[in-house]
Amino acid sequence: MTTASLSLMYQEACEAPARLREQQLLLPERLQALLQHLRKKPPRLVMVCARGSSDHAGVFLRYLIETQLQIPTASAIPSTFSIYGAQPKLDDVLVVCISQSGQSPDLVNYAAMTQRQGATVVGLINRYEDAPLAEQCHFVLPLYAGNEVAVAATKSYLCTLHAALFWIAHWSQNQSLLSDLSVLPDQLVQAQALDWSAAVEQLADTEHMLVLGRGPGLGISHEAALKFKETCALHAESFSAAEVLHGPLAMIKPQFKILAFDQGDKSGESIRKTLVRLHQAGASILLASSQSVAHGILLPVLTGLNPWSSLITQIQTAYLMIEQLCRQRGLNPDAPPHIAKVTKTL
């Protein structure tokens, strides 16, 4: 297949390793002033504000901050300012706004309002040079994903996960994570070569499915579910493996498809117990993991990685599988109906 015949989604997803290498070269200088500020004035609370794929990266970031720094972290609710006029006191609060374009009015307004209320505002932004959001941030960490043309965000999401991990590894001074980051771009290249064609075969005619994760894997399952909906017109819903056995269990019928992500940390045992119960209810299981599950189809992943790096490589592989599935279903991954590249919400 020639480069000209490849979808933009596929091409941009495959650019991610090179973009991560660039990020590793350029981010340290941008991080210095932010790290000095955070160590001089540690926040009592972190609030993460984002939409869509960026919000899914925010879930990953929230788990990073709470586990590595023990700082309470929450998802922001912009409408409490924009619609309901709330004015909470935000002294000693760190607000992190994540955006590919830096243009959405709700994020721009939220950053401005939280800054007025005393918060320190950090922006993780790809198109930061002319972004209105950047003007409302005390510190900006560029994603260095380059121009992203495909409607379905891929490389910008991967760059956001990497920037989050890079930032928190330096903030927490976690030498093990810092060492692992140096080889992550090469691991993404390896992840692109993994064969998930079994998932394409299983999902080719599927209309409804669940995508599961737990811990930081929940942000990855949210992202995969969005891409199934966005490119494949496949109704995929994301749940925590800790919650799916409540109400959602009632909708499981024979051969109902479930894709689960397992990053190989302490959540693995509970994920497997959940999958066993779902199989007993009739579900057909696809599991991205280094350890198999009874009666499920194992999707290969890279072994020996820390859980954070493992998840980044897993969504890299998932993007290429979803792009292939989209074409298998006779659709164009670069032309999802009704969707624009930049969505502006209030």
C-alpha positions, 0 to 999 in steps of 0.5 A: 500500500502506497503512502498516498493510499493510506488514511490520514488517521493511519499516517498521523498515528504512525508519526507519534514515535517521532513526535515523542522524540521531539517532545523529549528534546524540547520539553525540558526547557519549557518545564524548568520554570513550571517545576520551580514554581510547583516545588516552591508553592505545591498545590493543595488540589489539581483540577483538570479541564478538557473535552473529548480525547483531551479529557481522556488524557486528563483521566490518565493525568489525574491517576498520575498525579494522585499516585505519584504525588499524592495530591488530590486531583479532580475533573473540572466542571466549566459550566459551574462558572460559565452557566451557574456563576460559581466563584470558588476560592482557588488559592493554592489550586493548580488548574490544568487545561488540555487542548489540541487547538487551544481555541474552545471558548469553554476552556479559554473562559475557564482558564481566565476565570480560575486565574482570577480566582487565584489558581495557577493555570497550566496549558497542555496545548498542541497549536499553542503559538496562536491559541487563545487558551495559551494567553490565559495560562501561567505556563504552557507545555506544548505537545509538539504533535505537529499539524494534525489534519485527520478528524480523529485525533491520534498523535496529539492524544499520544503526545498528551499522554507522553507530556503528562508522563514526562511532566509528572516523572520530573515533578515527582523525580521518579528516576525509574519512570524517567529512564523508561521514557527514553525508550518509549518512542522505540516501543511505540514503533514496536507497538505499531507492528503488533497484530490485532487482526483478531479484533478486526475479525471479531468486530467487523459486524458488531453494532454494540460493544463495551470497552473496559479499563481500570485505573489509568487504563480507564482513560485509554478505554474512554479514548478507544470507545470514542474512536470506535464511535467516531470512525466505525459508527460502532456504538462502543461504551467505556466503563471501569472494570469495577463498575460494569458488573452493576447495571451494564451487566444486564445488557450482556447477551450471547456473543456481546463483544467486550474489549478490555485493556490491562496495563499489568499493575495491581488492577489486573486481578480485578479486571480478570475476575470481571471478565470471567463474570462477563463471559459467564453471562455470554460475552465474547472477550478481547483482552489486550494484556500480557496474561491470557484470560480463560475463554477470551481472545488475547491481543498481543502487547509489549511485555516488561513495560511499566503500566504507564508506558504499557497503556500508551503503547496499547492505545497506539496499537488500538488506533491502527486496529480501529483504522483497519476496522473502519475500512473493513466496514466500508467507511472512511476514517478521515470523513466521519459524518457531521464532525469537524476537526475543532469543536467549540463548546461553551 
